[in-house]
Amino acid sequence: MNSGQIDIQAECIGTLSIYPKLFQHCIMKPEYFDNGYRQIFNAMSECYKRNNEIIVSEMAKYKDFNVDLYMSCANVSISSNIKRFKRVQHLVIEAYKERRIETLGMELKNHAITLEEYDKEYHKIIDLGITETSRLTRDELLNACKDDKKNIFFRRFRRLGALMKLKENDFVIVAGSTGGGKSGFALNLLEDLSANYKCLYFNLEMVSQELRQRLLSIKSNLTQDEIVRLDKLPQDNQNKVVDAINEYDQKEMYIYDKSQTLDRIRAHIATHQSDKHMIVIVDHIGLIGTKSRNAYERMTEIAKELRKYSLDFNCTIIGLCQLNRDAIKSNDGPKLSMLRDSGEIEQSASKVLFVWHEDEDYTLVLAKNRSGHTGVINIAYNKATQRMEETI
């Protein structure tokens, strides 16, 4: 174990020793801890169950209880803030999961367990820590009197923001035809929302170099052909690209280019989990790997799981969905019925937004909105620079 993991365990124990009421929000078990920390946590939890407080003299009677280690933990305790405690608690559980998965892999390699046993145990480990304590507390009841789900702030797409009333922890589907501009729109959203939020972008379709070129085009308002000829551009245009690079470098943007499964996406999101709200964009959800072979079942599983992630983690998820060719033959515009062959996407999503175009005219059609009205936003799409702007 590295020192960082040891410090995390010490923080948890120290915080619980000073603020024992946080045990009401504790979902950890003794086996999640290593070395002497395991005995200390076990003694603390048992003591709190009996006394509703921590009594050192009573815990000292437990076998292998290290009083000196326990006292040193108090020096690395965090505050009584519930969110911060849950964050550190989450890190302890994630570190335990990594250790268990590593051990499980060795057991499989050494033929101590079968592949079926490995798969069953692996999914049990992955799900550890997802379920929070269900005890109803005074603080939770007071918080229920507030609208604590904040609106997501759009810097450029303000008319869309006013119409959607996108809130934290929403799950949004952005649907469109092949080559219809939905990836371009997603990159414009990434450029827009990254000004205020940490952003994770799962790129399952584009070449990684192209994605980065398109982002620079959006920010600098130069074409991709110009971006790739940076050294040969006039100085003013070189400055625009360099300014765009420097601005992106200051943001919390994380691009994942490799193929992804649902478990991998969840693991990446969990790694970035913090008090700070995140935006997660998946381009596109039909390419996520699952165990289901039937197309309808695959999309149903994906939609349901992504919806869970948006609720379980401090993030808003925007998933891109590709319409099949038969769905877009109609000249009547986009309809929710176009998603009916794609599993339970429509039911799982809190909002469904179509990126629609006829000839060179592009619109954003909000066809489902649990938070407000539906409607249409006209946009201009400059394919050369990839930049999208709202129009009147």
C-alpha positions as YAML, in Angstrom:
chain: A
units: angstrom
residues:
- id: 1
  name: MET
  ca: [0.00, 0.00, 0.00]
- id: 2
  name: ASN
  ca: [1.23, 3.51, -0.74]
- id: 3
  name: SER
  ca: [1.36, 6.32, 1.80]
- id: 4
  name: GLY
  ca: [-1.55, 8.12, 0.16]
- id: 5
  name: GLN
  ca: [-3.88, 5.22, 0.91]
- id: 6
  name: ILE
  ca: [-2.61, 5.05, 4.50]
- id: 7
  name: ASP
  ca: [-3.28, 8.77, 4.95]
- id: 8
  name: ILE
  ca: [-6.82, 8.35, 3.64]
- id: 9
  name: GLN
  ca: [-7.54, 5.60, 6.15]
- id: 10
  name: ALA
  ca: [-6.06, 7.71, 8.93]
- id: 11
  name: GLU
  ca: [-8.24, 10.66, 7.90]
- id: 12
  name: CYS
  ca: [-11.37, 8.54, 8.09]
- id: 13
  name: ILE
  ca: [-10.55, 7.16, 11.52]
- id: 14
  name: GLY
  ca: [-9.42, 10.53, 12.87]
- id: 15
  name: THR
  ca: [-12.55, 12.26, 11.61]
- id: 16
  name: LEU
  ca: [-14.86, 9.61, 13.07]
- id: 17
  name: SER
  ca: [-13.06, 9.83, 16.41]
- id: 18
  name: ILE
  ca: [-13.65, 13.58, 16.63]
- id: 19
  name: TYR
  ca: [-17.08, 13.65, 14.94]
- id: 20
  name: PRO
  ca: [-18.61, 10.24, 15.84]
- id: 21
  name: LYS
  ca: [-22.06, 11.29, 14.56]
- id: 22
  name: LEU
  ca: [-20.63, 10.81, 11.07]
- id: 23
  name: PHE
  ca: [-21.06, 7.09, 11.71]
- id: 24
  name: GLN
  ca: [-24.67, 7.74, 10.66]
- id: 25
  name: HIS
  ca: [-23.31, 8.25, 7.12]
- id: 26
  name: CYS
  ca: [-20.66, 5.53, 7.27]
- id: 27
  name: ILE
  ca: [-20.95, 2.62, 4.82]
- id: 28
  name: MET
  ca: [-17.45, 1.23, 5.38]
- id: 29
  name: LYS
  ca: [-16.63, -2.18, 6.81]
- id: 30
  name: PRO
  ca: [-13.53, -3.24, 8.78]
- id: 31
  name: GLU
  ca: [-12.22, -5.31, 5.86]
- id: 32
  name: TYR
  ca: [-11.89, -2.14, 3.77]
- id: 33
  name: PHE
  ca: [-8.97, -1.11, 6.00]
- id: 34
  name: ASP
  ca: [-5.41, -2.45, 6.19]
- id: 35
  name: ASN
  ca: [-2.91, -3.16, 8.97]
- id: 36
  name: GLY
  ca: [-3.78, -1.73, 12.41]
- id: 37
  name: TYR
  ca: [-6.45, 0.53, 10.95]
- id: 38
  name: ARG
  ca: [-8.78, -2.44, 10.52]
- id: 39
  name: GLN
  ca: [-8.74, -3.29, 14.25]
- id: 40
  name: ILE
  ca: [-9.18, 0.38, 15.17]
- id: 41
  name: PHE
  ca: [-12.15, 0.89, 12.87]
- id: 42
  name: ASN
  ca: [-13.81, -2.30, 14.11]
- id: 43
  name: ALA
  ca: [-13.38, -1.22, 17.75]
- id: 44
  name: MET
  ca: [-14.72, 2.28, 16.98]
- id: 45
  name: SER
  ca: [-17.81, 1.07, 15.15]
- id: 46
  name: GLU
  ca: [-18.65, -1.45, 17.88]
- id: 47
  name: CYS
  ca: [-18.12, 1.18, 20.58]
- id: 48
  name: TYR
  ca: [-20.34, 3.68, 18.80]
- id: 49
  name: LYS
  ca: [-23.12, 1.12, 18.36]
- id: 50
  name: ARG
  ca: [-23.21, 0.51, 22.12]
- id: 51
  name: ASN
  ca: [-22.61, 4.02, 23.45]
- id: 52
  name: ASN
  ca: [-23.36, 6.51, 20.65]
- id: 53
  name: GLU
  ca: [-19.90, 7.89, 21.36]
- id: 54
  name: ILE
  ca: [-16.24, 6.93, 21.21]
- id: 55
  name: ILE
  ca: [-14.62, 5.81, 24.47]
- id: 56
  name: VAL
  ca: [-10.89, 5.20, 24.13]
- id: 57
  name: SER
  ca: [-10.55, 3.26, 27.38]
- id: 58
  name: GLU
  ca: [-13.20, 0.80, 26.22]
- id: 59
  name: MET
  ca: [-11.68, 0.38, 22.75]
- id: 60
  name: ALA
  ca: [-8.23, -0.23, 24.25]
- id: 61
  name: LYS
  ca: [-9.53, -3.56, 25.58]
- id: 62
  name: TYR
  ca: [-10.00, -4.88, 22.04]
- id: 63
  name: LYS
  ca: [-7.42, -7.34, 20.72]
- id: 64
  name: ASP
  ca: [-4.61, -5.74, 18.64]
- id: 65
  name: PHE
  ca: [-5.99, -2.21, 19.22]
- id: 66
  name: ASN
  ca: [-3.08, 0.19, 18.70]
- id: 67
  name: VAL
  ca: [-3.67, 3.22, 20.96]
- id: 68
  name: ASP
  ca: [-0.68, 5.17, 19.60]
- id: 69
  name: LEU
  ca: [-1.84, 4.70, 16.00]
- id: 70
  name: TYR
  ca: [-5.37, 5.72, 16.98]
- id: 71
  name: MET
  ca: [-4.16, 8.93, 18.64]
- id: 72
  name: SER
  ca: [-1.98, 9.82, 15.64]
- id: 73
  name: CYS
  ca: [-5.01, 9.62, 13.36]
- id: 74
  name: ALA
  ca: [-6.60, 12.59, 15.11]
- id: 75
  name: ASN
  ca: [-3.84, 14.79, 13.66]
- id: 76
  name: VAL
  ca: [-4.98, 14.13, 10.08]
- id: 77
  name: SER
  ca: [-8.73, 14.42, 10.60]
- id: 78
  name: ILE
  ca: [-10.91, 16.47, 8.29]
- id: 79
  name: SER
  ca: [-13.86, 18.69, 9.18]
- id: 80
  name: SER
  ca: [-17.35, 17.50, 10.10]
- id: 81
  name: ASN
  ca: [-18.59, 18.35, 6.58]
- id: 82
  name: ILE
  ca: [-20.66, 15.37, 5.44]
- id: 83
  name: LYS
  ca: [-19.78, 15.73, 1.76]
- id: 84
  name: ARG
  ca: [-16.07, 15.80, 2.48]
- id: 85
  name: PHE
  ca: [-16.35, 12.78, 4.75]
- id: 86
  name: LYS
  ca: [-18.23, 10.85, 2.08]
- id: 87
  name: ARG
  ca: [-15.54, 11.76, -0.42]
- id: 88
  name: VAL
  ca: [-12.73, 10.39, 1.77]
- id: 89
  name: GLN
  ca: [-14.87, 7.37, 2.63]
- id: 90
  name: HIS
  ca: [-15.31, 6.76, -1.08]
- id: 91
  name: LEU
  ca: [-11.53, 6.85, -1.60]
- id: 92
  name: VAL
  ca: [-11.01, 4.23, 1.10]
- id: 93
  name: ILE
  ca: [-13.55, 1.95, -0.58]
- id: 94
  name: GLU
  ca: [-12.04, 2.51, -4.04]
- id: 95
  name: ALA
  ca: [-8.55, 1.66, -2.73]
- id: 96
  name: TYR
  ca: [-9.95, -1.54, -1.20]
- id: 97
  name: LYS
  ca: [-11.65, -2.44, -4.49]
- id: 98
  name: GLU
  ca: [-8.37, -2.02, -6.37]
- id: 99
  name: ARG
  ca: [-6.61, -4.34, -3.92]
- id: 100
  name: ARG
  ca: [-9.37, -6.95, -4.11]
- id: 101
  name: ILE
  ca: [-9.49, -6.88, -7.92]
- id: 102
  name: GLU
  ca: [-5.72, -7.28, -8.07]
- id: 103
  name: THR
  ca: [-5.92, -10.27, -5.72]
- id: 104
  name: LEU
  ca: [-8.81, -11.71, -7.70]
- id: 105
  name: GLY
  ca: [-6.78, -11.42, -10.90]
- id: 106
  name: MET
  ca: [-3.91, -13.34, -9.35]
- id: 107
  name: GLU
  ca: [-6.30, -16.08, -8.19]
- id: 108
  name: LEU
  ca: [-7.64, -16.41, -11.74]
- id: 109
  name: LYS
  ca: [-4.13, -16.44, -13.19]
- id: 110
  name: ASN
  ca: [-3.11, -19.19, -10.77]
- id: 111
  name: HIS
  ca: [-6.30, -21.18, -11.58]
- id: 112
  name: ALA
  ca: [-7.49, -20.88, -7.97]
- id: 113
  name: ILE
  ca: [-10.89, -19.73, -9.26]
- id: 114
  name: THR
  ca: [-12.80, -20.16, -12.52]
- id: 115
  name: LEU
  ca: [-13.57, -17.37, -14.99]
- id: 116
  name: GLU
  ca: [-17.23, -17.56, -13.96]
- id: 117
  name: GLU
  ca: [-16.30, -17.17, -10.28]
- id: 118
  name: TYR
  ca: [-14.00, -14.27, -11.15]
- id: 119
  name: ASP
  ca: [-16.74, -12.50, -13.12]
- id: 120
  name: LYS
  ca: [-19.32, -12.94, -10.33]
- id: 121
  name: GLU
  ca: [-16.98, -11.70, -7.60]
- id: 122
  name: TYR
  ca: [-15.65, -8.85, -9.77]
- id: 123
  name: HIS
  ca: [-19.11, -7.34, -10.19]
- id: 124
  name: LYS
  ca: [-19.76, -7.61, -6.45]
- id: 125
  name: ILE
  ca: [-16.56, -5.66, -5.82]
- id: 126
  name: ILE
  ca: [-17.39, -3.02, -8.45]
- id: 127
  name: ASP
  ca: [-20.74, -2.33, -6.76]
- id: 128
  name: LEU
  ca: [-19.24, -1.82, -3.29]
- id: 129
  name: GLY
  ca: [-19.83, 1.61, -1.85]
- id: 130
  name: ILE
  ca: [-22.59, 2.59, -4.26]
- id: 131
  name: THR
  ca: [-25.37, 2.20, -1.70]
- id: 132
  name: GLU
  ca: [-25.46, 5.04, 0.80]
- id: 133
  name: THR
  ca: [-26.89, 4.79, 4.28]
- id: 134
  name: SER
  ca: [-30.70, 5.02, 4.23]
- id: 135
  name: ARG
  ca: [-31.14, 6.53, 7.70]
- id: 136
  name: LEU
  ca: [-33.31, 9.63, 7.52]
- id: 137
  name: THR
  ca: [-31.67, 12.52, 9.37]
- id: 138
  name: ARG
  ca: [-32.63, 16.02, 10.42]
- id: 139
  name: ASP
  ca: [-30.15, 17.56, 8.00]
- id: 140
  name: GLU
  ca: [-31.60, 15.62, 5.09]
- id: 141
  name: LEU
  ca: [-35.12, 16.78, 5.96]
- id: 142
  name: LEU
  ca: [-33.97, 20.39, 6.17]
- id: 143
  name: ASN
  ca: [-32.18, 20.07, 2.84]
- id: 144
  name: ALA
  ca: [-35.39, 18.72, 1.32]
- id: 145
  name: CYS
  ca: [-36.91, 22.15, 1.95]
- id: 146
  name: LYS
  ca: [-34.45, 23.66, -0.52]
- id: 147
  name: ASP
  ca: [-34.04, 23.39, -4.26]
- id: 148
  name: ASP
  ca: [-30.46, 22.18, -4.03]
- id: 149
  name: LYS
  ca: [-30.33, 20.93, -7.60]
- id: 150
  name: LYS
  ca: [-28.68, 23.87, -9.26]
- id: 151
  name: ASN
  ca: [-29.21, 24.87, -12.85]
- id: 152
  name: ILE
  ca: [-26.32, 24.12, -15.20]
- id: 153
  name: PHE
  ca: [-24.92, 27.42, -16.44]
- id: 154
  name: PHE
  ca: [-24.43, 27.87, -20.19]
- id: 155
  name: ARG
  ca: [-22.09, 30.63, -21.26]
- id: 156
  name: ARG
  ca: [-22.79, 30.60, -25.03]
- id: 157
  name: PHE
  ca: [-25.99, 28.55, -25.42]
- id: 158
  name: ARG
  ca: [-28.06, 30.78, -23.15]
- id: 159
  name: ARG
  ca: [-31.39, 30.43, -24.98]
- id: 160
  name: LEU
  ca: [-31.01, 26.66, -24.85]
- id: 161
  name: GLY
  ca: [-30.15, 26.87, -21.16]
- id: 162
  name: ALA
  ca: [-33.24, 28.98, -20.44]
- id: 163
  name: LEU
  ca: [-35.46, 26.51, -22.31]
- id: 164
  name: MET
  ca: [-33.96, 23.27, -20.98]
- id: 165
  name: LYS
  ca: [-33.48, 24.35, -17.37]
- id: 166
  name: LEU
  ca: [-30.78, 21.70, -17.22]
- id: 167
  name: LYS
  ca: [-30.11, 20.75, -13.61]
- id: 168
  name: GLU
  ca: [-27.33, 18.96, -11.85]
- id: 169
  name: ASN
  ca: [-27.62, 15.15, -12.02]
- id: 170
  name: ASP
  ca: [-29.82, 15.21, -15.12]
- id: 171
  name: PHE
  ca: [-29.36, 12.56, -17.81]
- id: 172
  name: VAL
  ca: [-29.71, 14.07, -21.28]
- id: 173
  name: ILE
  ca: [-29.88, 12.34, -24.64]
- id: 174
  name: VAL
  ca: [-28.65, 14.28, -27.68]
- id: 175
  name: ALA
  ca: [-29.89, 12.44, -30.78]
- id: 176
  name: GLY
  ca: [-29.17, 12.93, -34.45]
- id: 177
  name: SER
  ca: [-28.41, 11.24, -37.75]
- id: 178
  name: THR
  ca: [-24.99, 10.11, -38.93]
- id: 179
  name: GLY
  ca: [-23.02, 13.20, -39.95]
- id: 180
  name: GLY
  ca: [-25.84, 15.39, -38.69]
- id: 181
  name: GLY
  ca: [-23.74, 17.57, -36.38]
- id: 182
  name: LYS
  ca: [-24.33, 15.95, -32.99]
- id: 183
  name: SER
  ca: [-20.60, 15.42, -32.31]
- id: 184
  name: GLY
  ca: [-19.94, 18.99, -33.40]
- id: 185
  name: PHE
  ca: [-22.64, 20.16, -31.00]
- id: 186
  name: ALA
  ca: [-21.18, 18.00, -28.20]
- id: 187
  name: LEU
  ca: [-17.75, 19.58, -28.69]
- id: 188
  name: ASN
  ca: [-19.31, 23.04, -28.61]
- id: 189
  name: LEU
  ca: [-21.04, 22.07, -25.36]
- id: 190
  name: LEU
  ca: [-17.70, 20.87, -24.01]
- id: 191
  name: GLU
  ca: [-16.08, 24.18, -24.92]
- id: 192
  name: ASP
  ca: [-18.98, 26.09, -23.36]
- id: 193
  name: LEU
  ca: [-19.52, 24.14, -20.12]
- id: 194
  name: SER
  ca: [-15.82, 23.62, -19.36]
- id: 195
  name: ALA
  ca: [-15.64, 27.31, -18.47]
- id: 196
  name: ASN
  ca: [-17.51, 26.52, -15.24]
- id: 197
  name: TYR
  ca: [-17.34, 22.76, -14.71]
- id: 198
  name: LYS
  ca: [-14.92, 19.86, -14.69]
- id: 199
  name: CYS
  ca: [-15.72, 17.95, -17.88]
- id: 200
  name: LEU
  ca: [-15.19, 14.31, -18.87]
- id: 201
  name: TYR
  ca: [-15.55, 13.49, -22.57]
- id: 202
  name: PHE
  ca: [-15.70, 9.85, -23.68]
- id: 203
  name: ASN
  ca: [-14.71, 9.80, -27.33]
- id: 204
  name: LEU
  ca: [-15.77, 6.43, -28.71]
- id: 205
  name: GLU
  ca: [-15.92, 7.39, -32.37]
- id: 206
  name: MET
  ca: [-13.54, 10.14, -33.51]
- id: 207
  name: VAL
  ca: [-9.81, 9.89, -34.12]
- id: 208
  name: SER
  ca: [-8.21, 11.51, -31.06]
- id: 209
  name: GLN
  ca: [-6.18, 13.98, -33.14]
- id: 210
  name: GLU
  ca: [-9.29, 15.14, -35.01]
- id: 211
  name: LEU
  ca: [-11.18, 15.77, -31.78]
- id: 212
  name: ARG
  ca: [-8.44, 18.05, -30.48]
- id: 213
  name: GLN
  ca: [-8.19, 19.87, -33.80]
- id: 214
  name: ARG
  ca: [-11.94, 20.49, -33.78]
- id: 215
  name: LEU
  ca: [-11.79, 21.84, -30.24]
- id: 216
  name: LEU
  ca: [-9.05, 24.28, -31.26]
- id: 217
  name: SER
  ca: [-11.08, 25.32, -34.30]
- id: 218
  name: ILE
  ca: [-14.10, 26.08, -32.13]
- id: 219
  name: LYS
  ca: [-12.07, 28.20, -29.74]
- id: 220
  name: SER
  ca: [-9.86, 30.01, -32.29]
- id: 221
  name: ASN
  ca: [-12.50, 30.29, -35.04]
- id: 222
  name: LEU
  ca: [-9.97, 28.94, -37.54]
- id: 223
  name: THR
  ca: [-10.44, 25.94, -39.83]
- id: 224
  name: GLN
  ca: [-8.93, 22.53, -39.15]
- id: 225
  name: ASP
  ca: [-6.75, 22.94, -42.24]
- id: 226
  name: GLU
  ca: [-5.33, 26.07, -40.66]
- id: 227
  name: ILE
  ca: [-4.86, 24.38, -37.29]
- id: 228
  name: VAL
  ca: [-2.64, 21.66, -38.76]
- id: 229
  name: ARG
  ca: [-0.48, 24.31, -40.49]
- id: 230
  name: LEU
  ca: [0.17, 26.29, -37.31]
- id: 231
  name: ASP
  ca: [3.82, 27.17, -38.08]
- id: 232
  name: LYS
  ca: [2.90, 28.55, -41.50]
- id: 233
  name: LEU
  ca: [0.02, 30.78, -40.37]
- id: 234
  name: PRO
  ca: [0.23, 34.56, -40.07]
- id: 235
  name: GLN
  ca: [1.30, 35.63, -36.59]
- id: 236
  name: ASP
  ca: [-2.19, 36.85, -35.63]
- id: 237
  name: ASN
  ca: [-3.68, 33.43, -36.38]
- id: 238
  name: GLN
  ca: [-0.83, 31.65, -34.62]
- id: 239
  name: ASN
  ca: [-1.62, 33.74, -31.56]
- id: 240
  name: LYS
  ca: [-5.28, 32.71, -31.72]
- id: 241
  name: VAL
  ca: [-4.35, 29.04, -31.68]
- id: 242
  name: VAL
  ca: [-1.81, 29.46, -28.89]
- id: 243
  name: ASP
  ca: [-4.38, 31.42, -26.85]
- id: 244
  name: ALA
  ca: [-6.87, 28.60, -27.39]
- id: 245
  name: ILE
  ca: [-4.30, 26.01, -26.28]
- id: 246
  name: ASN
  ca: [-3.45, 27.99, -23.15]
- id: 247
  name: GLU
  ca: [-7.11, 28.49, -22.27]
- id: 248
  name: TYR
  ca: [-7.91, 24.79, -22.61]
- id: 249
  name: ASP
  ca: [-4.82, 23.96, -20.55]
- id: 250
  name: GLN
  ca: [-6.26, 25.94, -17.63]
- id: 251
  name: LYS
  ca: [-9.53, 24.01, -17.64]
- id: 252
  name: GLU
  ca: [-10.37, 20.68, -16.05]
- id: 253
  name: MET
  ca: [-11.07, 18.75, -19.23]
- id: 254
  name: TYR
  ca: [-10.45, 15.00, -19.44]
- id: 255
  name: ILE
  ca: [-10.69, 13.18, -22.77]
- id: 256
  name: TYR
  ca: [-10.94, 9.38, -22.87]
- id: 257
  name: ASP
  ca: [-10.32, 8.12, -26.40]
- id: 258
  name: LYS
  ca: [-10.23, 4.35, -25.94]
- id: 259
  name: SER
  ca: [-13.19, 1.99, -26.27]
- id: 260
  name: GLN
  ca: [-15.26, 1.86, -23.11]
- id: 261
  name: THR
  ca: [-17.50, -0.52, -21.21]
- id: 262
  name: LEU
  ca: [-20.09, 0.59, -18.68]
- id: 263
  name: ASP
  ca: [-17.82, -0.53, -15.84]
- id: 264
  name: ARG
  ca: [-14.90, 1.50, -17.19]
- id: 265
  name: ILE
  ca: [-17.02, 4.61, -17.60]
- id: 266
  name: ARG
  ca: [-18.28, 4.24, -14.03]
- id: 267
  name: ALA
  ca: [-14.73, 3.76, -12.77]
- id: 268
  name: HIS
  ca: [-13.52, 6.91, -14.56]
- id: 269
  name: ILE
  ca: [-16.42, 8.95, -13.18]
- id: 270
  name: ALA
  ca: [-15.81, 7.59, -9.68]
- id: 271
  name: THR
  ca: [-12.13, 8.56, -9.91]
- id: 272
  name: HIS
  ca: [-13.08, 12.19, -10.54]
- id: 273
  name: GLN
  ca: [-15.89, 12.27, -7.95]
- id: 274
  name: SER
  ca: [-15.62, 15.29, -5.66]
- id: 275
  name: ASP
  ca: [-17.67, 18.13, -4.16]
- id: 276
  name: LYS
  ca: [-17.32, 19.91, -7.49]
- id: 277
  name: HIS
  ca: [-20.06, 19.05, -9.99]
- id: 278
  name: MET
  ca: [-18.96, 17.42, -13.26]
- id: 279
  name: ILE
  ca: [-20.29, 17.28, -16.81]
- id: 280
  name: VAL
  ca: [-19.89, 13.88, -18.49]
- id: 281
  name: ILE
  ca: [-20.35, 13.61, -22.28]
- id: 282
  name: VAL
  ca: [-20.44, 10.21, -24.00]
- id: 283
  name: ASP
  ca: [-20.03, 10.18, -27.80]
- id: 284
  name: HIS
  ca: [-21.83, 7.98, -28.54]
- id: 285
  name: ILE
  ca: [-23.67, 5.58, -26.24]
- id: 286
  name: GLY
  ca: [-24.32, 2.96, -28.93]
- id: 287
  name: LEU
  ca: [-20.60, 2.14, -28.93]
- id: 288
  name: ILE
  ca: [-20.38, 1.34, -25.21]
- id: 289
  name: GLY
  ca: [-19.50, -2.29, -24.62]
- id: 290
  name: THR
  ca: [-22.00, -4.43, -22.69]
- id: 291
  name: LYS
  ca: [-22.67, -8.13, -22.12]
- id: 292
  name: SER
  ca: [-26.05, -7.93, -23.85]
- id: 293
  name: ARG
  ca: [-25.99, -9.05, -27.46]
- id: 294
  name: ASN
  ca: [-29.48, -8.02, -28.51]
- id: 295
  name: ALA
  ca: [-29.40, -4.39, -29.72]
- id: 296
  name: TYR
  ca: [-32.56, -3.39, -27.86]
- id: 297
  name: GLU
  ca: [-31.37, -4.95, -24.60]
- id: 298
  name: ARG
  ca: [-27.94, -3.31, -25.00]
- id: 299
  name: MET
  ca: [-29.38, 0.17, -25.33]
- id: 300
  name: THR
  ca: [-31.79, -0.46, -22.47]
- id: 301
  name: GLU
  ca: [-28.93, -1.53, -20.19]
- id: 302
  name: ILE
  ca: [-26.78, 1.43, -21.23]
- id: 303
  name: ALA
  ca: [-29.54, 3.99, -20.72]
- id: 304
  name: LYS
  ca: [-30.50, 2.64, -17.29]
- id: 305
  name: GLU
  ca: [-26.89, 2.46, -16.08]
- id: 306
  name: LEU
  ca: [-25.98, 5.95, -17.27]
- id: 307
  name: ARG
  ca: [-29.07, 7.28, -15.52]
- id: 308
  name: LYS
  ca: [-27.89, 5.56, -12.31]
- id: 309
  name: TYR
  ca: [-24.43, 7.10, -12.67]
- id: 310
  name: SER
  ca: [-25.91, 10.59, -12.94]
- id: 311
  name: LEU
  ca: [-27.75, 9.98, -9.65]
- id: 312
  name: ASP
  ca: [-25.03, 8.08, -7.79]
- id: 313
  name: PHE
  ca: [-22.22, 10.49, -8.65]
- id: 314
  name: ASN
  ca: [-21.99, 14.26, -8.59]
- id: 315
  name: CYS
  ca: [-22.37, 14.62, -12.35]
- id: 316
  name: THR
  ca: [-24.68, 15.50, -15.21]
- id: 317
  name: ILE
  ca: [-24.48, 13.04, -18.11]
- id: 318
  name: ILE
  ca: [-25.02, 13.96, -21.76]
- id: 319
  name: GLY
  ca: [-25.18, 10.89, -23.98]
- id: 320
  name: LEU
  ca: [-25.14, 11.10, -27.76]
- id: 321
  name: CYS
  ca: [-27.45, 8.72, -29.60]
- id: 322
  name: GLN
  ca: [-27.35, 7.93, -33.30]
- id: 323
  name: LEU
  ca: [-30.66, 7.58, -35.13]
- id: 324
  name: ASN
  ca: [-30.96, 4.79, -37.65]
- id: 325
  name: ARG
  ca: [-31.60, 5.58, -41.30]
- id: 326
  name: ASP
  ca: [-35.24, 4.45, -41.24]
- id: 327
  name: ALA
  ca: [-36.00, 6.84, -38.36]
- id: 328
  name: ILE
  ca: [-35.02, 9.95, -40.32]
- id: 329
  name: LYS
  ca: [-36.78, 9.28, -43.62]
- id: 330
  name: SER
  ca: [-39.79, 11.28, -42.43]
- id: 331
  name: ASN
  ca: [-39.98, 14.91, -43.51]
- id: 332
  name: ASP
  ca: [-42.09, 15.85, -40.48]
- id: 333
  name: GLY
  ca: [-39.13, 16.63, -38.22]
- id: 334
  name: PRO
  ca: [-37.77, 14.79, -35.17]
- id: 335
  name: LYS
  ca: [-40.07, 12.85, -32.86]
- id: 336
  name: LEU
  ca: [-39.55, 10.86, -29.69]
- id: 337
  name: SER
  ca: [-40.94, 7.84, -31.52]
- id: 338
  name: MET
  ca: [-37.62, 7.76, -33.41]
- id: 339
  name: LEU
  ca: [-36.02, 6.47, -30.20]
- id: 340
  name: ARG
  ca: [-38.45, 3.63, -29.61]
- id: 341
  name: ASP
  ca: [-36.24, 1.05, -31.28]
- id: 342
  name: SER
  ca: [-33.34, 2.10, -29.04]
- id: 343
  name: GLY
  ca: [-34.33, 0.46, -25.76]
- id: 344
  name: GLU
  ca: [-35.55, 2.59, -22.88]
- id: 345
  name: ILE
  ca: [-33.55, 5.69, -23.77]
- id: 346
  name: GLU
  ca: [-36.63, 7.90, -23.88]
- id: 347
  name: GLN
  ca: [-37.83, 6.69, -20.46]
- id: 348
  name: SER
  ca: [-34.44, 6.98, -18.75]
- id: 349
  name: ALA
  ca: [-33.54, 10.43, -20.04]
- id: 350
  name: SER
  ca: [-34.81, 13.51, -18.22]
- id: 351
  name: LYS
  ca: [-34.40, 15.46, -21.47]
- id: 352
  name: VAL
  ca: [-34.14, 14.51, -25.14]
- id: 353
  name: LEU
  ca: [-32.57, 16.98, -27.56]
- id: 354
  name: PHE
  ca: [-32.38, 16.43, -31.32]
- id: 355
  name: VAL
  ca: [-29.70, 18.04, -33.47]
- id: 356
  name: TRP
  ca: [-31.70, 18.36, -36.66]
- id: 357
  name: HIS
  ca: [-30.85, 19.71, -40.07]
- id: 358
  name: GLU
  ca: [-32.59, 20.14, -43.38]
- id: 359
  name: ASP
  ca: [-30.21, 21.16, -46.15]
- id: 360
  name: GLU
  ca: [-27.97, 23.74, -44.42]
- id: 361
  name: ASP
  ca: [-30.48, 24.79, -41.76]
- id: 362
  name: TYR
  ca: [-29.73, 23.45, -38.27]
- id: 363
  name: THR
  ca: [-32.00, 23.43, -35.23]
- id: 364
  name: LEU
  ca: [-31.92, 22.07, -31.70]
- id: 365
  name: VAL
  ca: [-35.27, 20.45, -30.99]
- id: 366
  name: LEU
  ca: [-36.01, 19.82, -27.32]
- id: 367
  name: ALA
  ca: [-38.58, 17.03, -27.58]
- id: 368
  name: LYS
  ca: [-38.70, 15.97, -23.92]
- id: 369
  name: ASN
  ca: [-38.13, 18.08, -20.84]
- id: 370
  name: ARG
  ca: [-39.09, 17.03, -17.32]
- id: 371
  name: SER
  ca: [-38.02, 20.43, -15.97]
- id: 372
  name: GLY
  ca: [-40.03, 22.67, -18.26]
- id: 373
  name: HIS
  ca: [-41.17, 23.34, -21.78]
- id: 374
  name: THR
  ca: [-40.15, 21.82, -25.09]
- id: 375
  name: GLY
  ca: [-39.21, 23.95, -28.07]
- id: 376
  name: VAL
  ca: [-36.87, 24.74, -30.94]
- id: 377
  name: ILE
  ca: [-33.64, 26.75, -30.99]
- id: 378
  name: ASN
  ca: [-32.21, 27.86, -34.33]
- id: 379
  name: ILE
  ca: [-28.45, 27.52, -34.66]
- id: 380
  name: ALA
  ca: [-25.79, 28.36, -37.22]
- id: 381
  name: TYR
  ca: [-23.19, 25.68, -37.84]
- id: 382
  name: ASN
  ca: [-19.93, 26.64, -39.48]
- id: 383
  name: LYS
  ca: [-18.57, 23.25, -40.52]
- id: 384
  name: ALA
  ca: [-15.18, 24.69, -41.45]
- id: 385
  name: THR
  ca: [-14.50, 25.94, -37.91]
- id: 386
  name: GLN
  ca: [-16.93, 23.51, -36.19]
- id: 387
  name: ARG
  ca: [-18.39, 26.42, -34.25]
- id: 388
  name: MET
  ca: [-22.12, 26.52, -33.47]
- id: 389
  name: GLU
  ca: [-23.98, 29.65, -32.42]
- id: 390
  name: GLU
  ca: [-27.57, 30.36, -31.50]
- id: 391
  name: THR
  ca: [-29.47, 32.53, -33.98]
- id: 392
  name: ILE
  ca: [-32.73, 34.41, -33.77]
...
